[in-house]
């Protein structure tokens, strides 16, 4: 199918995307791993695997387990660290057509500040995505993302250290406080919000009487969490004035359109890419077919167009 890319453009806090599809952090590596496996031009951006100040070795295996309609993972945020990322990984991302979003994670406010400062002004980086689902050592092990005050403080810390657009990646662990954390991020200066991160879950091997993951529990992703993610995106998009990027079990053009109707300006595709690396191109064909059938001229006309009863 011939593709009119001008119809598919979207904007996230000044970052122009050729398509609304973003490879989610942690499922697409650093981009170069997928050379030859998919057409990168079908992606609007790549969110690189989360980067910490120093390298992390992650959790003990097993670290991945398939579940009905989902995937459990407990990778432990393994990554090469910021210096190796800049030297070895960014050159490919900077040359690729999709925009480059660098996902950052820290265990203290100082780490977030140092990371943001180190990445500021580096050519080829278009946005920072701030993972606030990390253990907060300064606050007794509490995840940053479940406390609106901590989300605001992290946001201010990052914004004060960089001129790059900043997107806060929120965790469903915030529960009833999710909308409050989103508003806290917005008021603290966040340029965009992405959600949701994985949902805490576990599985047990009943024959061995042991957890299937070496870390005992992990995060659930994939189609099993899509309806939960869709509602959370709808709730947050209804509350904030900044762009929202939807994440959670998106594996088809129908899923993309549902998240756009719920208020997202773009989506991230994660587990689906592990199943079919060329999924984004198939999705774009389906999105264009939907736009043709409904007489929609621009992608932005879909965002937030849900008709409520």
QUIBELTA-V803315 format. One record per residue. PSI is psi in radians with two decimals (999 if undefined). OMEGA is omega as a letter, one per 40 degrees, with the letter a starting at -180 (none if undefined). D_FIRST is the distance of its C-alpha to the first C-alpha in Angstrom with 1 decimal. Layout:
psi | omega | d_first
PSI | OMEGA | D_FIRST
PSI | OMEGA | D_FIRST
//
This chain:
psi | omega | d_first
2.26 | i | 0.0
2.55 | a | 3.8
2.17 | i | 6.2
1.61 | a | 9.7
-0.39 | a | 11.9
-0.44 | a | 14.9
-0.36 | a | 14.3
0.03 | a | 14.3
2.61 | i | 17.5
2.88 | a | 20.6
2.24 | i | 24.2
1.75 | i | 26.6
0.76 | i | 30.1
-0.12 | i | 29.2
1.93 | a | 26.7
2.19 | a | 23.5
2.38 | i | 20.4
-0.41 | i | 16.9
2.85 | a | 15.6
0.15 | a | 17.8
2.21 | i | 17.7
2.30 | i | 20.8
2.12 | a | 21.9
2.55 | i | 25.2
2.37 | i | 28.4
-0.25 | a | 29.9
-0.08 | a | 26.8
0.21 | a | 25.2
-2.33 | i | 28.4
0.39 | i | 28.6
-0.84 | a | 25.1
-0.36 | i | 26.1
-0.35 | a | 26.4
0.17 | i | 22.6
2.24 | i | 22.2
-0.22 | i | 20.2
-0.45 | a | 19.3
2.87 | i | 16.3
1.82 | a | 14.3
-0.36 | a | 16.7
-0.28 | i | 14.5
-0.19 | i | 12.8
2.44 | i | 16.4
-0.53 | a | 18.3
2.80 | i | 21.6
2.14 | i | 23.4
1.89 | a | 26.6
2.74 | i | 28.9
2.41 | a | 31.2
2.39 | a | 34.2
2.34 | i | 36.9
2.99 | a | 40.6
-0.77 | i | 43.4
2.76 | i | 44.6
2.60 | i | 42.9
2.45 | a | 42.8
-0.22 | i | 43.0
-2.98 | a | 41.7
2.86 | i | 43.0
2.57 | i | 44.4
2.87 | e | 42.3
2.52 | a | 41.0
-0.13 | i | 38.5
2.44 | i | 35.5
2.25 | i | 35.7
2.41 | i | 33.1
2.94 | i | 34.0
2.04 | i | 32.7
0.40 | a | 29.4
-3.12 | a | 30.3
2.21 | i | 31.4
2.35 | i | 34.9
2.57 | i | 35.4
1.09 | a | 38.5
-0.61 | a | 37.5
0.41 | i | 40.1
0.60 | i | 38.1
2.33 | i | 38.7
2.96 | a | 37.7
-0.17 | a | 38.9
2.75 | a | 40.5
-0.67 | a | 39.8
-0.77 | i | 41.4
-0.60 | i | 39.6
-0.85 | a | 36.3
-0.67 | a | 37.0
-0.72 | a | 38.1
-0.49 | a | 35.8
-0.67 | a | 32.6
-0.63 | a | 31.9
-0.72 | i | 31.5
-0.82 | a | 28.1
-0.64 | a | 27.0
-0.53 | a | 28.2
-0.37 | a | 26.3
2.71 | a | 22.9
-0.73 | a | 20.4
2.62 | i | 20.5
2.75 | a | 23.7
2.05 | i | 26.6
2.18 | i | 28.4
2.04 | i | 31.6
2.21 | a | 32.9
2.64 | i | 36.7
2.58 | a | 39.4
2.85 | i | 43.1
0.07 | i | 46.3
2.83 | i | 48.2
-0.63 | i | 47.8
-0.66 | i | 49.0
-0.74 | i | 46.3
-0.72 | a | 43.6
-0.81 | a | 45.4
-0.75 | i | 45.7
-0.83 | a | 42.1
-0.72 | i | 40.9
-0.70 | a | 43.3
-0.58 | a | 42.4
-0.22 | a | 38.7
2.35 | i | 39.4
0.09 | a | 38.6
2.12 | i | 36.8
2.43 | i | 34.1
-0.22 | i | 30.6
2.17 | a | 31.3
-0.40 | a | 29.7
2.66 | i | 31.1
2.35 | i | 33.4
2.13 | a | 32.7
1.99 | i | 36.1
1.99 | i | 36.6
0.51 | i | 39.6
0.29 | a | 39.7
2.68 | i | 42.0
2.35 | a | 45.7
1.67 | a | 47.8
-0.63 | a | 50.8
-0.33 | a | 52.6
0.61 | i | 52.5
0.49 | i | 53.7
-0.02 | i | 50.4
2.40 | i | 48.7
2.37 | i | 45.0
-0.72 | a | 44.4
-0.17 | a | 41.7
-0.09 | a | 43.9
2.00 | a | 46.3
-0.66 | i | 45.4
-0.70 | i | 48.1
-0.66 | i | 46.9
-0.76 | i | 43.3
-0.72 | a | 44.7
-0.71 | i | 46.8
-0.78 | a | 44.0
-0.84 | i | 41.9
-0.66 | i | 44.7
-0.82 | a | 45.5
-0.79 | a | 42.0
-0.59 | a | 41.7
-0.25 | a | 45.1
-0.06 | a | 44.1
2.67 | i | 40.8
-0.05 | i | 39.2
2.64 | i | 35.7
2.51 | a | 33.9
2.18 | i | 34.9
2.18 | i | 33.0
2.18 | i | 35.2
1.94 | a | 33.7
2.69 | a | 35.7
2.44 | i | 37.0
-0.22 | i | 37.2
-0.31 | i | 40.7
-0.34 | i | 41.7
-2.18 | a | 41.7
-0.30 | a | 43.3
0.14 | a | 43.5
-0.85 | i | 39.8
-0.63 | i | 39.6
-0.68 | i | 42.8
-0.64 | i | 41.5
-0.77 | i | 38.4
-0.64 | i | 40.8
-0.71 | i | 43.0
-0.77 | i | 40.2
-0.83 | a | 39.3
-0.44 | i | 42.9
-0.05 | i | 43.5
0.09 | i | 40.8
2.47 | a | 37.5
-0.37 | i | 34.6
2.91 | i | 32.1
2.40 | i | 32.3
2.51 | i | 30.2
2.59 | e | 30.9
2.83 | i | 31.6
3.13 | a | 32.9
2.78 | i | 33.6
2.30 | i | 36.2
2.29 | a | 39.5
2.97 | i | 39.8
2.92 | i | 41.4
2.67 | a | 41.7
2.35 | i | 44.7
1.83 | a | 45.3
-0.42 | i | 48.0
-0.69 | i | 49.3
-0.22 | a | 50.0
0.74 | a | 50.8
2.66 | i | 48.9
2.59 | a | 45.8
-0.35 | i | 42.7
2.50 | i | 42.1
-0.42 | i | 44.6
0.13 | a | 44.6
-1.01 | i | 45.4
2.95 | a | 42.8
-2.69 | a | 39.4
2.34 | a | 36.4
2.26 | i | 34.1
-3.11 | i | 30.3
-3.11 | a | 27.3
-0.46 | a | 26.5
-0.50 | a | 30.2
0.01 | a | 30.7
-0.84 | a | 27.6
-0.58 | i | 29.6
-0.83 | i | 32.4
-0.71 | a | 30.2
-0.76 | i | 28.6
-0.72 | a | 32.1
-0.66 | i | 33.3
-0.76 | i | 30.4
-0.80 | a | 31.1
-0.80 | a | 34.8
-0.77 | a | 34.6
-0.49 | i | 32.1
-0.28 | a | 34.5
-0.54 | a | 37.3
2.86 | i | 36.2
-0.06 | a | 35.1
2.80 | a | 33.2
2.55 | i | 29.5
2.35 | i | 28.9
2.12 | a | 26.4
2.46 | i | 25.9
2.47 | i | 26.3
1.62 | i | 27.0
0.46 | a | 25.2
1.96 | a | 21.7
0.13 | a | 19.4
2.91 | i | 16.6
-0.65 | i | 14.6
-0.75 | i | 17.5
-0.77 | i | 20.0
-0.85 | a | 18.5
-0.68 | i | 18.7
-0.75 | i | 22.2
-0.63 | i | 23.4
-0.79 | i | 22.2
-0.59 | a | 24.0
-0.16 | i | 27.0
-0.06 | i | 27.3
2.56 | i | 25.4
-0.32 | i | 23.8
3.00 | i | 21.8
2.76 | i | 21.9
2.39 | i | 22.8
2.16 | a | 21.4
-1.50 | a | 24.1
-0.62 | i | 25.0
-0.58 | i | 21.4
-0.45 | i | 20.8
-0.45 | i | 23.8
-0.78 | a | 22.3
1.72 | a | 18.7
-0.42 | a | 18.5
0.24 | a | 14.7
-0.70 | a | 14.6
-0.69 | a | 13.6
-0.70 | i | 10.0
-0.70 | i | 9.8
-0.77 | a | 11.8
-0.68 | i | 9.7
-0.74 | i | 6.8
-0.65 | i | 10.0
-0.76 | i | 11.7
-0.67 | i | 9.4
-0.74 | i | 9.7
-0.77 | a | 13.4
-0.68 | i | 13.8
-0.78 | a | 12.6
-0.52 | a | 14.9
0.14 | i | 17.7
0.65 | a | 17.6
2.16 | a | 17.5
-0.65 | a | 17.3
2.56 | i | 18.0
-0.64 | a | 17.8
-0.36 | i | 21.6
-0.26 | i | 22.0
-0.63 | a | 21.2
2.11 | i | 23.7
0.27 | a | 27.0
0.26 | i | 26.1
2.29 | i | 27.4
1.98 | a | 29.8
2.60 | a | 33.0
999 | none | 35.3
//
